[in-house]
Amino acid sequence: MITQTRGSAVLQTQKTFLVKERVGVLKLTDTFDIFDPQTGGQIALAIEQISTVAKPARIFINKRFLPTTLVVRHQNGVGDVWMSLRRGV
């Protein structure tokens, strides 16, 4: 399910994006930087939000099988939510 909110006009006008995952050791949540491929400038930041029950489950179960929410915000990660993507079980 995709939910768009105000402030996502930048995401609606772009046709292509460059998404780069931030690398971390022993991390339980993912963070992605979203860039404009033409200018190379960062547009937004996508942060995965999972429940406290699902965090320890990720150690034993593949994370593709667990529910998650990906929240897209401004490039510094604060302020209004531009879009949210939710995946169920």
ABEGO torsion letter per residue (X at the ends): XBBBBBGAAAAAABABBBBBBBBBBGBABBBBBBBBAAAGBBABBBBBBBBAAAAAAAAABBAAABBBBBBBBBAAGBEBBABBBBBBX
